[in-house]
Amino acid sequence: AASEICERLSNDHGIYIQAINYPTVARGEERLRIVPNPHHTMKMIDDLVFSLVDAWIKTGLSLN
């Protein structure tokens, strides 16, 4: 799912986020590497949150 979310973010929103997959993490423990820096504005962060929610839902994952 992490790789699919990254692909959706790139294709649908033009955002690059790296998926961390096996063997770096255990199978089933995949995650996203998000690296904010001082040059990201609040609008950019808001856009990222919107894009993440969109990609997350389209991937079929639930929001808890």
N, C-alpha and C positions, 0 to 999 in steps of 0.2 A: 504494500500500500504506500510506503514511503516513496518509492521510486515513481509510482503512478502520480502521487501528489506533486512531486517535483516536475514531472513531465507536463502535467496540467498547468502548473504555475508558469512554466516557461512558454508553453504553446498558447494558453488562453490569456495570460496577463503580462507576459514579458518579464517575469521575475525569476531570477536564478537563485535557487536554494539547493544545497547539496543533501542528498540522502546518505545516511550512515547505515550500511548494511553488513550482513555477515561476510567475513569473519571478524570485522571490527567490533561488532556487537553480536550477542547470541541471536539465533533465529527466533523470530517472533518479538524481538526487542528493538526492531529497526526504529530509527528516529530521524528527525530533520535537523540539520545544522543551520541555525540562523545567527548571523553575525552582524548585529547593529553597530553603527559607529556614530560619532558626533555629527557627521555630515548628513545623516538621515533626518528629515524634517518630520514633524508630527503628521503632516498629510501623507508622507510616504509610509509611515508606520500604520496609519489608519487604512491606507490602500492595501498594505500587506495583510492586515487582519481580515479585511473584506475578501481578499483573494484567497487566503488560506481557508476561510470558512467555505467559500464557493468550491474550491478544489476538494476539500475534505468531504463535503456532502456529495459531490459528484462521484467520488471514489466509493461511496457507499458506507462510510464510517459514521457512527453516531457521535453527536456532540453531547458531552456530559458536563 
